[in-house]
Amino acid sequence: MSTNQEDTYSRLITWLEEHGVTYRLIDHPPEGRTEVVSPIRGNSLRQAAKCIVLKVKLGKKITRHVLAVVPGDTRVNFSAVQKLLGGSYVAFA
């Protein structure tokens, strides 16, 4: 883990503990595919969340990055994101 990831991880664990949140750590190698990780975590694809960063062009000079969070068993609808944000182009960042 890089230093920034370690810092974010440590802050999250500290916050959970300070607030008495019950949690469970499931160590596994980085994967990147929800359909592979879901069984390791013990949940169905429908229960998982995929977080995908998109690049949305809002005219010639403005680009906005957005985070799309969708259920693990679905795909991001680029046309819907484009319409929602009034963009001229949407792609994976």
Secondary structure, 3 states (H helix, E strand, C coil): CCHHHHHHHHHHHHHHHHCCCCCCCCCCCCCCCHHHHHHHHCCCHHHCEEEEEEEEECCCCCEEEEEEEEECCCCCCHHHHHHHHCCCEEEEC
